[in-house]
Amino acid sequence: MIYLDNAATTMKKPSQVLDAVIEAFQNMGNAGRGAHRATINASRMIYETRELLANLFGSEKPERFAFTSNATEALNIAIHGLLKPGDHVITTVCEHNSVLRPLYKMDGIEIGFLPLKGDTMEEKAQAILDYSKLEDLYQPNTKAVIVTHASNLTGNITDLREIKSFVKKHNLLLIVDAAQTAGILPIDVEKMGIDILCFSGHKGLMGPQGTGGIYVREGIELAPFIVGGSGIQSYSKEHPKQMPTALEAGTLNAHGIAGLHGALCFIKEIGIEKIYKREHDLMKRFLKGIQGAQGILYYGNSDLSKRIATATINFKGVDSGEVSDELMEEYQIAVRSGAHCAPLIHEAIGTKEQGAVRFSMSYFNTEEEIDRAVAAIYEMA
């Protein structure tokens, strides 16, 4: 099987991930619960993983990183822990349901949506956000801006410099969903003015599923999403308020975090610049290869330097699910079709009914696999 659904989860992991998980099953207890060797092994590994994350994301404070089960949980922690009735928040039409549904669920929250640029469907198909509309969305009760770092549908990279300038001007908080970019694009929370960063561990970070995290800038206190056992302050009726314990109730997924530790070591060794270039070259090879195929619709920024390695297309008049089914059944190529949990951008680019077919590349894909995918598109066309 040729696996080109890495925006959903990376299937092929570095060997360090498997090795770390096996070692964790054999040698690690419950971190922070006791002082014997097994629990110390777990505690040490978890702290080292926080250090690796802090190093990767440009922070000098590992304790500001709390572990979650995925980016969705991290975003729920951020949204429910920060916003209150009467607050106004600005987000975009490119957002995943991991942002949209928590916002919709909260009573008394006002939401403004940054639209796409352009008037025609051809312009909107590029799915570029219209940053000039930010000022129009601002209100006196605006508290935060929540944006995806890159669209999970088109791969378009959000211009965080534009967002940062707006946020700084109005003294707002910036929450970034880095599910699609962590481990792929350079992220420096200090330089980029990111107050809260939410990320998954199983996509660009190449770790196991069931891992993720949230960074919270010092000075920001989030109300805990869940409370319970913490390993410290057991006689207090309140959950501890210091990070990272404040956002980590119960036993951590030490086995999964161990795998994430192995993946982060691999990324540090290779370097995200090399990883990005490899994936981006494969994406460009695919898009260039299918240029001559008849009846293809393209989505996303035509300036490929402003995209991650995601290529989204449709066949004119053909349901996206039929395309992905045939790619799997006839060619053994795994891709993602449908709505991609991002309903507003589908409405904006006119693919609400048809959906779209997403090809997403990883560091471990090969040129031969890309060429076979190109050949399949020509045959189907």
VOGU-3710 file (C-alpha; in Angstrom, 3 decimals, decimal comma):
1> miyldnaatt> 0,000/0,000/0,000  1,130/3,549/-0,810  0,164/5,661/2,184  -0,540/9,308/1,330  -2,761/10,242/4,260  -0,125/11,647/6,572  -2,142/14,766/7,405  -4,462/12,408/9,300  -1,635/10,486/10,969  1,829/9,381/9,983
11> mkkpsqvlda> 1,720/5,621/9,579  5,426/4,940/9,175  7,329/5,977/12,286  11,051/6,270/12,970  12,515/3,104/14,470  13,305/5,119/17,609  9,571/5,312/18,342  9,025/1,562/18,507  12,230/1,037/20,480  11,217/3,666/23,037
21> vieafqnmgn> 7,701/2,263/23,474  9,000/-1,283/24,036  11,489/-0,035/26,607  8,749/1,937/28,360  6,527/-1,136/28,667  9,388/-3,010/30,247  10,915/-0,400/32,551  8,500/2,428/33,408  6,010/2,850/36,213  3,644/5,728/36,993
31> agrgahrati> 5,440/9,068/36,801  5,241/11,162/39,967  3,682/8,379/41,999  6,423/7,137/44,293  10,197/7,163/44,450  11,215/3,731/43,193  13,251/3,128/40,064  10,306/2,405/37,747  8,493/5,638/38,556  11,723/7,649/38,433
41> nasrmiyetr> 12,431/6,199/34,971  9,031/7,430/33,799  9,395/10,842/35,447  12,822/11,395/33,935  11,661/10,417/30,432  8,595/12,668/30,643  10,660/15,646/31,749  13,183/15,027/28,980  10,296/15,010/26,501  9,134/18,385/27,817
51> ellanlfgse> 12,678/19,658/27,302  12,720/18,376/23,718  9,386/20,100/23,036  10,607/23,351/24,589  13,729/23,199/22,452  11,742/22,484/19,296  9,220/25,272/19,925  11,588/28,003/21,117  10,785/28,084/24,820  13,154/28,109/27,780
61> kperfaftsn> 10,479/26,768/30,130  9,740/23,026/29,737  7,255/23,199/32,604  4,929/25,283/30,407  4,268/22,203/28,256  1,493/19,852/29,407  0,706/16,559/27,719  -2,682/15,748/26,221  -4,074/12,847/24,231  -4,227/14,884/20,994
71> atealniaih> -4,569/18,414/19,601  -8,349/18,300/20,047  -8,010/17,867/23,793  -5,409/20,642/23,899  -7,724/23,033/22,032  -10,633/22,187/24,331  -8,424/22,898/27,345  -7,422/26,250/25,851  -10,902/27,342/24,766  -12,826/26,207/27,830
81> gllkpgdhvi> -10,087/27,302/30,202  -9,719/30,802/28,794  -13,021/32,087/27,430  -16,023/33,207/29,465  -19,576/34,347/28,602  -19,443/37,788/27,045  -16,091/37,226/25,379  -15,628/37,665/21,649  -13,139/35,539/19,730  -11,842/35,805/16,173
91> ttvcehnsvl> -11,109/32,656/14,196  -11,113/31,692/10,503  -13,148/29,735/7,986  -10,170/27,383/7,620  -10,534/25,916/11,105  -10,942/22,265/12,001  -13,930/21,159/14,071  -11,508/20,827/16,980  -11,725/24,618/17,173  -15,240/25,169/15,846
101> rplykmdgie> -17,202/22,722/17,976  -15,759/23,811/21,342  -16,556/27,412/20,393  -20,095/26,538/19,300  -20,632/24,615/22,536  -19,834/27,544/24,820  -22,783/29,679/25,882  -22,450/33,426/25,604  -19,392/33,425/23,336  -19,393/35,644/20,242
111> igflplkgdt> -17,422/34,454/17,196  -16,083/36,366/14,204  -14,793/34,457/11,173  -11,977/35,712/8,962  -13,057/34,989/5,353  -11,135/33,968/2,261  -9,772/36,468/-0,224  -11,394/36,849/-3,627  -14,810/37,172/-5,217  -14,844/34,394/-7,826
121> meekaqaild> -14,801/30,661/-7,117  -11,472/30,421/-8,946  -9,986/32,928/-6,503  -11,600/31,296/-3,504  -10,270/27,892/-4,574  -6,824/29,148/-3,582  -8,240/29,413/-0,041  -6,077/32,382/1,010  -7,278/34,211/4,098  -8,161/37,893/3,741
131> yskledlyqp> -6,095/39,430/6,541  -7,309/42,905/5,610  -10,646/41,988/7,220  -9,146/41,463/10,687  -9,836/45,029/11,784  -13,461/44,731/10,673  -13,883/41,760/13,033  -12,414/43,435/16,096  -14,796/44,342/18,927  -14,207/45,911/22,351
141> ntkavivtha> -14,860/42,524/23,992  -12,508/40,577/21,686  -10,262/38,449/23,882  -8,363/36,098/21,596  -7,571/35,041/18,061  -7,583/31,294/17,359  -5,994/30,175/14,094  -4,740/27,044/12,454  -1,062/27,288/11,516  -1,840/25,427/8,280
151> snltgnitdl> -5,114/24,223/6,818  -5,649/20,483/7,088  -7,580/20,635/3,799  -5,387/22,734/1,495  -2,071/22,860/3,349  -2,085/26,677/3,142  0,150/28,217/5,795  -1,431/30,981/7,852  0,567/34,209/7,915  1,210/34,422/11,643
161> reiksfvkkh> 3,169/37,650/11,189  -0,027/39,377/10,073  -1,930/37,804/12,947  0,767/38,709/15,473  0,725/42,355/14,394  -3,045/42,531/14,835  -2,981/40,700/18,172  -0,222/42,923/19,544  -2,003/46,106/18,438  -5,146/45,191/20,370
171> nlllivdaaq> -3,481/43,363/23,286  -5,209/40,064/22,483  -4,220/36,474/23,137  -3,028/34,272/20,269  -3,962/30,591/20,269  -2,423/28,511/17,477  -3,541/25,075/16,306  -0,300/23,448/15,128  -1,739/19,982/14,484  -0,572/20,118/10,850
181> tagilpidve> 2,727/21,946/11,355  4,395/20,726/14,549  7,572/18,960/13,474  7,292/20,300/9,918  7,492/24,106/10,089  9,749/26,142/12,377  7,760/27,316/15,402  9,183/29,726/17,978  6,515/30,595/20,508  8,482/33,561/21,843
191> kmgidilcfs> 9,400/35,183/18,526  6,012/34,448/16,955  4,068/35,844/19,890  2,140/32,635/20,509  0,403/32,602/23,885  -1,040/29,093/23,635  0,176/26,405/21,227  -1,837/23,211/20,710  -0,353/20,248/18,858  -0,758/16,555/18,179
201> ghkglmgpqg> 2,047/14,051/18,554  1,059/11,565/15,855  1,271/13,691/12,696  4,338/15,765/11,837  5,930/14,886/15,160  5,819/11,208/14,055  4,916/9,897/17,507  2,214/7,438/18,583  -1,483/8,188/18,416  -2,910/9,260/21,757
211> tggiyvregi> -0,202/11,873/22,280  -0,236/15,645/22,021  0,333/18,720/24,097  -0,344/22,315/24,967  2,072/25,167/25,631  0,814/28,001/27,825  2,851/31,188/28,108  3,946/32,142/31,592  1,449/34,555/33,119  -1,593/32,861/31,587
221> elapfivggs> -3,613/30,630/33,890  -6,135/28,252/32,346  -8,949/26,745/34,346  -8,305/22,968/34,331  -10,454/20,958/31,931  -10,440/17,939/34,258  -9,243/17,513/37,841  -8,183/14,550/39,934  -5,057/12,703/40,909  -1,857/14,653/40,455
231> giqsyskehp> 0,758/12,944/42,607  1,234/16,151/44,640  -0,821/18,178/47,150  -3,054/15,169/47,776  -4,748/16,730/50,833  -5,877/19,831/48,948  -9,486/19,935/47,788  -8,390/21,878/44,726  -6,313/20,643/41,844  -2,740/22,053/41,847
241> kqmptaleag> -2,413/25,306/39,935  1,237/25,155/38,918  2,165/24,028/35,417  2,286/21,442/34,028  0,356/19,612/36,780  -2,504/22,117/36,494  -3,485/20,626/33,117  -2,469/16,999/33,691  -4,971/15,202/35,916  -4,542/11,451/36,282
251> tlnahgiagl> -1,951/9,053/34,966  -0,104/10,268/31,892  0,276/8,125/28,789  3,916/7,408/29,607  4,219/4,665/27,006  2,947/6,964/24,267  5,057/9,874/25,515  8,091/7,577/25,400  7,353/6,997/21,729  7,002/10,744/21,234
261> hgalcfikei> 10,371/11,163/22,960  11,910/8,807/20,396  10,280/10,699/17,537  11,497/14,056/18,838  15,036/12,694/19,061  14,742/11,618/15,417  13,447/15,055/14,354  16,224/16,782/16,272  18,809/14,581/14,555  17,410/15,091/11,034
271> giekiykreh> 16,273/18,694/11,419  12,847/20,049/10,504  14,288/22,032/7,592  15,368/18,792/5,925  12,060/17,128/6,764  10,069/20,021/5,306  12,161/20,130/2,133  11,801/16,391/1,574  8,025/16,456/2,012  7,623/19,651/0,004
281> dlmkrflkgi> 9,655/18,276/-2,904  7,393/15,230/-3,014  4,288/17,418/-3,027  5,670/19,552/-5,869  6,586/16,392/-7,805  3,000/15,177/-7,480  1,361/18,461/-8,508  3,725/18,948/-11,420  3,165/15,381/-12,509  -0,618/15,633/-12,746
291> qgaqgilyyg> -0,704/19,008/-14,548  -1,562/17,361/-17,865  -4,406/15,204/-16,518  -7,820/16,190/-17,855  -10,723/17,346/-15,695  -8,784/18,061/-12,495  -9,729/20,844/-10,067  -7,006/22,186/-7,756  -7,331/23,777/-4,328  -4,861/25,730/-2,241
301> nsdlskriat> -2,364/28,530/-2,730  -0,721/28,474/-6,165  2,426/29,753/-4,460  3,638/26,385/-3,218  6,177/27,998/-0,894  3,222/28,997/1,274  1,944/25,450/1,710  2,907/22,340/3,604  3,040/18,996/1,797  -0,675/18,619/1,153
311> atinfkgvds> -2,180/18,481/-2,337  -5,969/18,610/-2,604  -7,840/17,985/-5,856  -11,132/16,857/-7,336  -12,256/15,267/-10,579  -14,926/17,464/-12,148  -18,370/16,063/-11,423  -17,132/13,033/-9,454  -17,776/12,485/-5,755  -14,522/12,596/-3,798
321> gevsdelmee> -15,399/9,376/-1,986  -15,606/7,496/-5,291  -12,146/8,755/-6,199  -10,546/7,699/-2,914  -12,283/4,310/-3,045  -10,970/3,612/-6,536  -7,473/4,751/-5,599  -7,475/2,229/-2,760  -9,224/-0,659/-4,487  -7,524/-0,444/-7,863
331> yqiavrsgah> -4,145/1,094/-7,048  -3,599/0,444/-3,331  -3,147/4,169/-2,686  -4,498/5,490/0,618  -5,753/9,109/0,622  -8,437/11,076/2,453  -11,697/12,250/0,926  -14,836/13,990/2,151  -15,200/17,004/4,434  -11,977/16,567/6,472
341> capliheaig> -13,696/17,901/9,636  -13,385/21,413/8,169  -16,913/22,395/7,080  -16,549/26,159/6,694  -13,712/26,067/4,188  -15,610/23,548/2,057  -18,537/25,949/1,977  -16,175/28,784/1,084  -14,495/26,999/-1,848  -17,685/25,344/-3,123
351> tkeqgavrfs> -16,951/21,701/-2,262  -19,584/21,126/0,415  -21,366/18,428/-1,587  -18,447/16,956/-3,506  -15,862/16,998/-0,746  -12,237/16,868/-1,821  -9,421/14,348/-2,282  -6,351/15,039/-0,153  -2,876/13,648/-0,820  -0,507/14,337/2,089
361> msyfnteeei> 3,141/13,316/2,000  5,598/12,386/4,732  9,360/12,249/5,085  9,222/8,483/4,523  7,369/8,525/1,191  9,422/7,900/-1,954  9,591/9,375/-5,436  8,473/6,032/-6,830  5,313/6,143/-4,720  4,555/9,661/-5,918
371> dravaaiyem> 5,077/8,636/-9,546  2,701/5,691/-9,109  0,097/8,047/-7,672  0,546/10,376/-10,662  0,116/7,458/-13,056  -3,062/6,426/-11,271  -4,513/9,937/-11,624  -3,856/9,885/-15,390  -5,502/6,494/-15,792  -8,535/7,565/-13,782
381> a> -8,788/10,875/-15,649
//
